[in-house]
Amino acid sequence: MPDAQWWTSVDYEVWNSEHGEFNDTFGSTSPTGHTLDCAMAGIGRYATVAFLAYGDS
């Protein structure tokens, strides 16, 4: 879905997007109560896609 808009639970600064540098300096909003998790959603013209990955260590 190249024309989709995407959202994730990982928050990068605007500077990272402008310079294409995505290293480990980011914030994260936990969508679940698990130790490790990440959510991503994309909305396009004909489809909506959601991903959720989680685990406990």
PDB file of N, H, CA, C and O in Angstrom:
ATOM      1  N   MET A   1       0.831  -1.174   0.000  1.00  0.00           N
ATOM      2  CA  MET A   1       0.000   0.000   0.000  1.00  0.00           C
ATOM      3  C   MET A   1       0.886   1.252   0.000  1.00  0.00           C
ATOM      4  O   MET A   1       1.088   1.857   1.053  1.00  0.00           O
ATOM      5  N   PRO A   2       1.410   1.642  -1.144  1.00  0.00           N
ATOM      6  CA  PRO A   2       2.332   2.767  -1.185  1.00  0.00           C
ATOM      7  C   PRO A   2       1.701   4.105  -0.820  1.00  0.00           C
ATOM      8  O   PRO A   2       2.407   4.996  -0.348  1.00  0.00           O
ATOM      9  N   ASP A   3       0.399   4.275  -1.022  1.00  0.00           N
ATOM     10  H   ASP A   3      -0.174   3.551  -1.405  1.00  0.00           H
ATOM     11  CA  ASP A   3      -0.238   5.548  -0.697  1.00  0.00           C
ATOM     12  C   ASP A   3      -0.907   5.529   0.670  1.00  0.00           C
ATOM     13  O   ASP A   3      -1.713   6.409   0.974  1.00  0.00           O
ATOM     14  N   ALA A   4      -0.587   4.548   1.492  1.00  0.00           N
ATOM     15  H   ALA A   4       0.068   3.833   1.246  1.00  0.00           H
ATOM     16  CA  ALA A   4      -1.201   4.415   2.819  1.00  0.00           C
ATOM     17  C   ALA A   4      -0.548   5.347   3.827  1.00  0.00           C
ATOM     18  O   ALA A   4       0.580   5.803   3.635  1.00  0.00           O
ATOM     19  N   GLN A   5      -1.271   5.620   4.897  1.00  0.00           N
ATOM     20  H   GLN A   5      -2.187   5.249   5.053  1.00  0.00           H
ATOM     21  CA  GLN A   5      -0.715   6.333   6.037  1.00  0.00           C
ATOM     22  C   GLN A   5      -0.474   5.302   7.119  1.00  0.00           C
ATOM     23  O   GLN A   5      -1.328   4.453   7.372  1.00  0.00           O
ATOM     24  N   TRP A   6       0.700   5.370   7.771  1.00  0.00           N
ATOM     25  H   TRP A   6       1.394   6.061   7.566  1.00  0.00           H
ATOM     26  CA  TRP A   6       1.091   4.370   8.755  1.00  0.00           C
ATOM     27  C   TRP A   6       1.291   5.004  10.120  1.00  0.00           C
ATOM     28  O   TRP A   6       1.759   6.138  10.223  1.00  0.00           O
ATOM     29  N   TRP A   7       0.933   4.262  11.175  1.00  0.00           N
ATOM     30  H   TRP A   7       0.553   3.341  11.091  1.00  0.00           H
ATOM     31  CA  TRP A   7       1.151   4.671  12.552  1.00  0.00           C
ATOM     32  C   TRP A   7       1.780   3.510  13.310  1.00  0.00           C
ATOM     33  O   TRP A   7       1.525   2.348  12.995  1.00  0.00           O
ATOM     34  N   THR A   8       2.591   3.820  14.296  1.00  0.00           N
ATOM     35  H   THR A   8       2.798   4.765  14.552  1.00  0.00           H
ATOM     36  CA  THR A   8       3.243   2.799  15.097  1.00  0.00           C
ATOM     37  C   THR A   8       3.347   3.268  16.542  1.00  0.00           C
ATOM     38  O   THR A   8       3.178   4.454  16.823  1.00  0.00           O
ATOM     39  N   SER A   9       3.619   2.358  17.445  1.00  0.00           N
ATOM     40  H   SER A   9       3.756   1.394  17.216  1.00  0.00           H
ATOM     41  CA  SER A   9       3.769   2.715  18.854  1.00  0.00           C
ATOM     42  C   SER A   9       5.157   3.258  19.169  1.00  0.00           C
ATOM     43  O   SER A   9       5.437   3.618  20.313  1.00  0.00           O
ATOM     44  N   VAL A  10       6.037   3.321  18.154  1.00  0.00           N
ATOM     45  H   VAL A  10       5.809   3.028  17.225  1.00  0.00           H
ATOM     46  CA  VAL A  10       7.378   3.881  18.325  1.00  0.00           C
ATOM     47  C   VAL A  10       7.357   5.333  17.848  1.00  0.00           C
ATOM     48  O   VAL A  10       6.872   5.625  16.754  1.00  0.00           O
ATOM     49  N   ASP A  11       7.880   6.235  18.668  1.00  0.00           N
ATOM     50  H   ASP A  11       8.274   5.998  19.556  1.00  0.00           H
ATOM     51  CA  ASP A  11       7.859   7.663  18.353  1.00  0.00           C
ATOM     52  C   ASP A  11       9.267   8.179  18.099  1.00  0.00           C
ATOM     53  O   ASP A  11      10.093   8.218  19.011  1.00  0.00           O
ATOM     54  N   TYR A  12       9.544   8.578  16.852  1.00  0.00           N
ATOM     55  H   TYR A  12       8.873   8.546  16.111  1.00  0.00           H
ATOM     56  CA  TYR A  12      10.809   9.221  16.510  1.00  0.00           C
ATOM     57  C   TYR A  12      10.609  10.729  16.477  1.00  0.00           C
ATOM     58  O   TYR A  12       9.492  11.209  16.280  1.00  0.00           O
ATOM     59  N   GLU A  13      11.677  11.463  16.669  1.00  0.00           N
ATOM     60  H   GLU A  13      12.584  11.073  16.829  1.00  0.00           H
ATOM     61  CA  GLU A  13      11.639  12.918  16.545  1.00  0.00           C
ATOM     62  C   GLU A  13      11.509  13.291  15.067  1.00  0.00           C
ATOM     63  O   GLU A  13      11.845  12.490  14.194  1.00  0.00           O
ATOM     64  N   VAL A  14      11.030  14.490  14.786  1.00  0.00           N
ATOM     65  H   VAL A  14      10.758  15.140  15.495  1.00  0.00           H
ATOM     66  CA  VAL A  14      10.904  14.973  13.404  1.00  0.00           C
ATOM     67  C   VAL A  14      12.265  14.955  12.708  1.00  0.00           C
ATOM     68  O   VAL A  14      12.352  14.649  11.519  1.00  0.00           O
ATOM     69  N   TRP A  15      13.330  15.283  13.451  1.00  0.00           N
ATOM     70  H   TRP A  15      13.260  15.531  14.417  1.00  0.00           H
ATOM     71  CA  TRP A  15      14.672  15.291  12.875  1.00  0.00           C
ATOM     72  C   TRP A  15      15.009  13.933  12.266  1.00  0.00           C
ATOM     73  O   TRP A  15      15.609  13.875  11.193  1.00  0.00           O
ATOM     74  N   ASN A  16      14.630  12.832  12.937  1.00  0.00           N
ATOM     75  H   ASN A  16      14.142  12.879  13.808  1.00  0.00           H
ATOM     76  CA  ASN A  16      14.933  11.497  12.423  1.00  0.00           C
ATOM     77  C   ASN A  16      14.268  11.272  11.065  1.00  0.00           C
ATOM     78  O   ASN A  16      14.891  10.733  10.150  1.00  0.00           O
ATOM     79  N   SER A  17      13.015  11.682  10.934  1.00  0.00           N
ATOM     80  H   SER A  17      12.509  12.120  11.677  1.00  0.00           H
ATOM     81  CA  SER A  17      12.308  11.508   9.662  1.00  0.00           C
ATOM     82  C   SER A  17      12.924  12.370   8.571  1.00  0.00           C
ATOM     83  O   SER A  17      13.054  11.928   7.429  1.00  0.00           O
ATOM     84  N   GLU A  18      13.302  13.592   8.910  1.00  0.00           N
ATOM     85  H   GLU A  18      13.196  13.951   9.837  1.00  0.00           H
ATOM     86  CA  GLU A  18      13.880  14.499   7.916  1.00  0.00           C
ATOM     87  C   GLU A  18      15.243  14.026   7.418  1.00  0.00           C
ATOM     88  O   GLU A  18      15.592  14.257   6.260  1.00  0.00           O
ATOM     89  N   HIS A  19      16.018  13.365   8.283  1.00  0.00           N
ATOM     90  H   HIS A  19      15.734  13.177   9.224  1.00  0.00           H
ATOM     91  CA  HIS A  19      17.366  12.935   7.917  1.00  0.00           C
ATOM     92  C   HIS A  19      17.477  11.435   7.635  1.00  0.00           C
ATOM     93  O   HIS A  19      18.553  10.957   7.277  1.00  0.00           O
ATOM     94  N   GLY A  20      16.391  10.694   7.790  1.00  0.00           N
ATOM     95  H   GLY A  20      15.516  11.083   8.080  1.00  0.00           H
ATOM     96  CA  GLY A  20      16.407   9.266   7.497  1.00  0.00           C
ATOM     97  C   GLY A  20      17.251   8.446   8.442  1.00  0.00           C
ATOM     98  O   GLY A  20      17.695   7.356   8.082  1.00  0.00           O
ATOM     99  N   GLU A  21      17.486   8.945   9.647  1.00  0.00           N
ATOM    100  H   GLU A  21      17.126   9.831   9.939  1.00  0.00           H
ATOM    101  CA  GLU A  21      18.301   8.229  10.619  1.00  0.00           C
ATOM    102  C   GLU A  21      17.399   7.646  11.706  1.00  0.00           C
ATOM    103  O   GLU A  21      16.866   8.371  12.546  1.00  0.00           O
ATOM    104  N   PHE A  22      17.241   6.343  11.674  1.00  0.00           N
ATOM    105  H   PHE A  22      17.674   5.753  10.992  1.00  0.00           H
ATOM    106  CA  PHE A  22      16.377   5.657  12.631  1.00  0.00           C
ATOM    107  C   PHE A  22      17.205   4.676  13.443  1.00  0.00           C
ATOM    108  O   PHE A  22      17.290   3.496  13.105  1.00  0.00           O
ATOM    109  N   ASN A  23      17.821   5.171  14.524  1.00  0.00           N
ATOM    110  H   ASN A  23      17.752   6.130  14.799  1.00  0.00           H
ATOM    111  CA  ASN A  23      18.637   4.324  15.379  1.00  0.00           C
ATOM    112  C   ASN A  23      17.840   4.011  16.646  1.00  0.00           C
ATOM    113  O   ASN A  23      16.610   4.034  16.622  1.00  0.00           O
ATOM    114  N   ASP A  24      18.511   3.728  17.722  1.00  0.00           N
ATOM    115  H   ASP A  24      19.511   3.709  17.741  1.00  0.00           H
ATOM    116  CA  ASP A  24      17.816   3.306  18.939  1.00  0.00           C
ATOM    117  C   ASP A  24      17.408   4.468  19.844  1.00  0.00           C
ATOM    118  O   ASP A  24      17.064   4.235  21.003  1.00  0.00           O
ATOM    119  N   THR A  25      17.434   5.705  19.358  1.00  0.00           N
ATOM    120  H   THR A  25      17.713   5.894  18.416  1.00  0.00           H
ATOM    121  CA  THR A  25      17.033   6.851  20.172  1.00  0.00           C
ATOM    122  C   THR A  25      15.581   7.214  19.860  1.00  0.00           C
ATOM    123  O   THR A  25      15.312   8.162  19.123  1.00  0.00           O
ATOM    124  N   PHE A  26      14.668   6.463  20.421  1.00  0.00           N
ATOM    125  H   PHE A  26      14.887   5.692  21.020  1.00  0.00           H
ATOM    126  CA  PHE A  26      13.252   6.705  20.186  1.00  0.00           C
ATOM    127  C   PHE A  26      12.465   6.436  21.457  1.00  0.00           C
ATOM    128  O   PHE A  26      12.932   5.755  22.370  1.00  0.00           O
ATOM    129  N   GLY A  27      11.280   6.978  21.492  1.00  0.00           N
ATOM    130  H   GLY A  27      10.901   7.532  20.750  1.00  0.00           H
ATOM    131  CA  GLY A  27      10.358   6.700  22.586  1.00  0.00           C
ATOM    132  C   GLY A  27       9.357   5.662  22.144  1.00  0.00           C
ATOM    133  O   GLY A  27       9.246   5.373  20.952  1.00  0.00           O
ATOM    134  N   SER A  28       8.633   5.104  23.077  1.00  0.00           N
ATOM    135  H   SER A  28       8.723   5.339  24.045  1.00  0.00           H
ATOM    136  CA  SER A  28       7.667   4.075  22.733  1.00  0.00           C
ATOM    137  C   SER A  28       6.479   4.139  23.680  1.00  0.00           C
ATOM    138  O   SER A  28       6.639   4.331  24.885  1.00  0.00           O
ATOM    139  N   THR A  29       5.306   3.979  23.127  1.00  0.00           N
ATOM    140  H   THR A  29       5.176   3.823  22.148  1.00  0.00           H
ATOM    141  CA  THR A  29       4.086   3.911  23.908  1.00  0.00           C
ATOM    142  C   THR A  29       3.609   2.466  23.875  1.00  0.00           C
ATOM    143  O   THR A  29       3.296   1.945  22.804  1.00  0.00           O
ATOM    144  N   SER A  30       3.550   1.825  25.009  1.00  0.00           N
ATOM    145  H   SER A  30       3.804   2.248  25.879  1.00  0.00           H
ATOM    146  CA  SER A  30       3.207   0.406  25.066  1.00  0.00           C
ATOM    147  C   SER A  30       1.708   0.185  24.844  1.00  0.00           C
ATOM    148  O   SER A  30       0.894   0.698  25.612  1.00  0.00           O
ATOM    149  N   PRO A  31       1.330  -0.569  23.808  1.00  0.00           N
ATOM    150  CA  PRO A  31      -0.091  -0.831  23.571  1.00  0.00           C
ATOM    151  C   PRO A  31      -0.651  -1.980  24.425  1.00  0.00           C
ATOM    152  O   PRO A  31      -1.868  -2.148  24.503  1.00  0.00           O
ATOM    153  N   THR A  32       0.219  -2.766  25.062  1.00  0.00           N
ATOM    154  H   THR A  32       1.208  -2.629  24.999  1.00  0.00           H
ATOM    155  CA  THR A  32      -0.238  -3.886  25.890  1.00  0.00           C
ATOM    156  C   THR A  32       0.510  -3.868  27.218  1.00  0.00           C
ATOM    157  O   THR A  32       1.348  -2.996  27.447  1.00  0.00           O
ATOM    158  N   GLY A  33       0.215  -4.811  28.080  1.00  0.00           N
ATOM    159  H   GLY A  33      -0.466  -5.519  27.894  1.00  0.00           H
ATOM    160  CA  GLY A  33       0.914  -4.929  29.345  1.00  0.00           C
ATOM    161  C   GLY A  33       2.083  -5.893  29.308  1.00  0.00           C
ATOM    162  O   GLY A  33       2.632  -6.225  30.359  1.00  0.00           O
ATOM    163  N   HIS A  34       2.480  -6.352  28.131  1.00  0.00           N
ATOM    164  H   HIS A  34       2.034  -6.082  27.278  1.00  0.00           H
ATOM    165  CA  HIS A  34       3.580  -7.304  28.002  1.00  0.00           C
ATOM    166  C   HIS A  34       4.931  -6.607  28.104  1.00  0.00           C
ATOM    167  O   HIS A  34       5.025  -5.392  27.924  1.00  0.00           O
ATOM    168  N   THR A  35       5.971  -7.376  28.392  1.00  0.00           N
ATOM    169  H   THR A  35       5.894  -8.362  28.538  1.00  0.00           H
ATOM    170  CA  THR A  35       7.319  -6.847  28.537  1.00  0.00           C
ATOM    171  C   THR A  35       7.818  -6.223  27.230  1.00  0.00           C
ATOM    172  O   THR A  35       8.423  -5.151  27.258  1.00  0.00           O
ATOM    173  N   LEU A  36       7.581  -6.858  26.117  1.00  0.00           N
ATOM    174  H   LEU A  36       7.089  -7.728  26.094  1.00  0.00           H
ATOM    175  CA  LEU A  36       8.037  -6.404  24.815  1.00  0.00           C
ATOM    176  C   LEU A  36       6.839  -6.368  23.877  1.00  0.00           C
ATOM    177  O   LEU A  36       6.166  -7.384  23.700  1.00  0.00           O
ATOM    178  N   ASP A  37       6.562  -5.226  23.280  1.00  0.00           N
ATOM    179  H   ASP A  37       7.109  -4.401  23.424  1.00  0.00           H
ATOM    180  CA  ASP A  37       5.459  -5.162  22.329  1.00  0.00           C
ATOM    181  C   ASP A  37       5.642  -4.021  21.349  1.00  0.00           C
ATOM    182  O   ASP A  37       6.390  -3.079  21.612  1.00  0.00           O
ATOM    183  N   CYS A  38       4.962  -4.107  20.225  1.00  0.00           N
ATOM    184  H   CYS A  38       4.354  -4.872  20.011  1.00  0.00           H
ATOM    185  CA  CYS A  38       4.967  -3.065  19.214  1.00  0.00           C
ATOM    186  C   CYS A  38       3.703  -3.216  18.386  1.00  0.00           C
ATOM    187  O   CYS A  38       3.302  -4.332  18.056  1.00  0.00           O
ATOM    188  N   ALA A  39       3.081  -2.109  18.054  1.00  0.00           N
ATOM    189  H   ALA A  39       3.407  -1.202  18.323  1.00  0.00           H
ATOM    190  CA  ALA A  39       1.887  -2.120  17.214  1.00  0.00           C
ATOM    191  C   ALA A  39       2.132  -1.237  16.002  1.00  0.00           C
ATOM    192  O   ALA A  39       2.851  -0.241  16.081  1.00  0.00           O
ATOM    193  N   MET A  40       1.524  -1.611  14.874  1.00  0.00           N
ATOM    194  H   MET A  40       0.940  -2.420  14.809  1.00  0.00           H
ATOM    195  CA  MET A  40       1.629  -0.819  13.667  1.00  0.00           C
ATOM    196  C   MET A  40       0.309  -0.933  12.917  1.00  0.00           C
ATOM    197  O   MET A  40      -0.253  -2.024  12.816  1.00  0.00           O
ATOM    198  N   ALA A  41      -0.191   0.184  12.389  1.00  0.00           N
ATOM    199  H   ALA A  41       0.266   1.070  12.472  1.00  0.00           H
ATOM    200  CA  ALA A  41      -1.437   0.182  11.617  1.00  0.00           C
ATOM    201  C   ALA A  41      -1.237   1.015  10.367  1.00  0.00           C
ATOM    202  O   ALA A  41      -0.551   2.037  10.386  1.00  0.00           O
ATOM    203  N   GLY A  42      -1.845   0.568   9.282  1.00  0.00           N
ATOM    204  H   GLY A  42      -2.403  -0.262   9.266  1.00  0.00           H
ATOM    205  CA  GLY A  42      -1.793   1.300   8.023  1.00  0.00           C
ATOM    206  C   GLY A  42      -3.189   1.403   7.433  1.00  0.00           C
ATOM    207  O   GLY A  42      -3.943   0.430   7.429  1.00  0.00           O
ATOM    208  N   ILE A  43      -3.529   2.582   6.936  1.00  0.00           N
ATOM    209  H   ILE A  43      -2.916   3.373   6.940  1.00  0.00           H
ATOM    210  CA  ILE A  43      -4.839   2.794   6.329  1.00  0.00           C
ATOM    211  C   ILE A  43      -4.629   3.323   4.923  1.00  0.00           C
ATOM    212  O   ILE A  43      -4.024   4.376   4.725  1.00  0.00           O
ATOM    213  N   GLY A  44      -5.137   2.578   3.950  1.00  0.00           N
ATOM    214  H   GLY A  44      -5.629   1.722   4.112  1.00  0.00           H
ATOM    215  CA  GLY A  44      -5.029   2.966   2.554  1.00  0.00           C
ATOM    216  C   GLY A  44      -6.399   3.174   1.951  1.00  0.00           C
ATOM    217  O   GLY A  44      -7.402   3.224   2.664  1.00  0.00           O
ATOM    218  N   ARG A  45      -6.438   3.292   0.658  1.00  0.00           N
ATOM    219  H   ARG A  45      -5.624   3.252   0.079  1.00  0.00           H
ATOM    220  CA  ARG A  45      -7.708   3.555  -0.035  1.00  0.00           C
ATOM    221  C   ARG A  45      -8.668   2.379   0.053  1.00  0.00           C
ATOM    222  O   ARG A  45      -9.869   2.577   0.239  1.00  0.00           O
ATOM    223  N   TYR A  46      -8.157   1.156  -0.078  1.00  0.00           N
ATOM    224  H   TYR A  46      -7.181   0.995  -0.229  1.00  0.00           H
ATOM    225  CA  TYR A  46      -9.021  -0.011  -0.116  1.00  0.00           C
ATOM    226  C   TYR A  46      -8.835  -0.972   1.051  1.00  0.00           C
ATOM    227  O   TYR A  46      -9.563  -1.960   1.153  1.00  0.00           O
ATOM    228  N   ALA A  47      -7.883  -0.705   1.926  1.00  0.00           N
ATOM    229  H   ALA A  47      -7.291   0.097   1.843  1.00  0.00           H
ATOM    230  CA  ALA A  47      -7.597  -1.679   2.980  1.00  0.00           C
ATOM    231  C   ALA A  47      -7.073  -1.001   4.240  1.00  0.00           C
ATOM    232  O   ALA A  47      -6.477   0.074   4.187  1.00  0.00           O
ATOM    233  N   THR A  48      -7.308  -1.649   5.361  1.00  0.00           N
ATOM    234  H   THR A  48      -7.793  -2.523   5.404  1.00  0.00           H
ATOM    235  CA  THR A  48      -6.732  -1.276   6.644  1.00  0.00           C
ATOM    236  C   THR A  48      -5.985  -2.490   7.173  1.00  0.00           C
ATOM    237  O   THR A  48      -6.529  -3.594   7.192  1.00  0.00           O
ATOM    238  N   VAL A  49      -4.741  -2.295   7.602  1.00  0.00           N
ATOM    239  H   VAL A  49      -4.299  -1.398   7.587  1.00  0.00           H
ATOM    240  CA  VAL A  49      -3.904  -3.390   8.080  1.00  0.00           C
ATOM    241  C   VAL A  49      -3.421  -3.054   9.483  1.00  0.00           C
ATOM    242  O   VAL A  49      -3.017  -1.923   9.752  1.00  0.00           O
ATOM    243  N   ALA A  50      -3.462  -4.036  10.374  1.00  0.00           N
ATOM    244  H   ALA A  50      -3.790  -4.955  10.155  1.00  0.00           H
ATOM    245  CA  ALA A  50      -2.961  -3.834  11.739  1.00  0.00           C
ATOM    246  C   ALA A  50      -2.044  -4.995  12.106  1.00  0.00           C
ATOM    247  O   ALA A  50      -2.345  -6.149  11.804  1.00  0.00           O
ATOM    248  N   PHE A  51      -0.924  -4.686  12.756  1.00  0.00           N
ATOM    249  H   PHE A  51      -0.679  -3.747  13.001  1.00  0.00           H
ATOM    250  CA  PHE A  51       0.020  -5.686  13.231  1.00  0.00           C
ATOM    251  C   PHE A  51       0.241  -5.466  14.726  1.00  0.00           C
ATOM    252  O   PHE A  51       0.338  -4.328  15.185  1.00  0.00           O
ATOM    253  N   LEU A  52       0.318  -6.543  15.467  1.00  0.00           N
ATOM    254  H   LEU A  52       0.240  -7.467  15.094  1.00  0.00           H
ATOM    255  CA  LEU A  52       0.640  -6.465  16.892  1.00  0.00           C
ATOM    256  C   LEU A  52       1.595  -7.614  17.206  1.00  0.00           C
ATOM    257  O   LEU A  52       1.295  -8.776  16.932  1.00  0.00           O
ATOM    258  N   ALA A  53       2.746  -7.277  17.780  1.00  0.00           N
ATOM    259  H   ALA A  53       2.990  -6.333  18.002  1.00  0.00           H
ATOM    260  CA  ALA A  53       3.713  -8.288  18.193  1.00  0.00           C
ATOM    261  C   ALA A  53       4.001  -8.073  19.667  1.00  0.00           C
ATOM    262  O   ALA A  53       4.204  -6.942  20.108  1.00  0.00           O
ATOM    263  N   TYR A  54       4.019  -9.160  20.429  1.00  0.00           N
ATOM    264  H   TYR A  54       3.855 -10.079  20.071  1.00  0.00           H
ATOM    265  CA  TYR A  54       4.302  -9.032  21.868  1.00  0.00           C
ATOM    266  C   TYR A  54       4.935 -10.302  22.402  1.00  0.00           C
ATOM    267  O   TYR A  54       4.842 -11.365  21.787  1.00  0.00           O
ATOM    268  N   GLY A  55       5.575 -10.181  23.548  1.00  0.00           N
ATOM    269  H   GLY A  55       5.650  -9.317  24.047  1.00  0.00           H
ATOM    270  CA  GLY A  55       6.205 -11.317  24.177  1.00  0.00           C
ATOM    271  C   GLY A  55       6.653 -10.947  25.590  1.00  0.00           C
ATOM    272  O   GLY A  55       6.759  -9.766  25.921  1.00  0.00           O
ATOM    273  N   ASP A  56       6.910 -11.928  26.399  1.00  0.00           N
ATOM    274  H   ASP A  56       6.824 -12.888  26.131  1.00  0.00           H
ATOM    275  CA  ASP A  56       7.410 -11.726  27.746  1.00  0.00           C
ATOM    276  C   ASP A  56       8.752 -12.436  27.887  1.00  0.00           C
ATOM    277  O   ASP A  56       8.962 -13.514  27.330  1.00  0.00           O
ATOM    278  N   SER A  57       9.646 -11.820  28.634  1.00  0.00           N
ATOM    279  H   SER A  57       9.475 -10.944  29.087  1.00  0.00           H
ATOM    280  CA  SER A  57      10.960 -12.438  28.802  1.00  0.00           C
ATOM    281  C   SER A  57      11.123 -12.939  30.214  1.00  0.00           C
ATOM    282  O   SER A  57      12.167 -13.494  30.556  1.00  0.00           O
TER     283      SER A  57
END
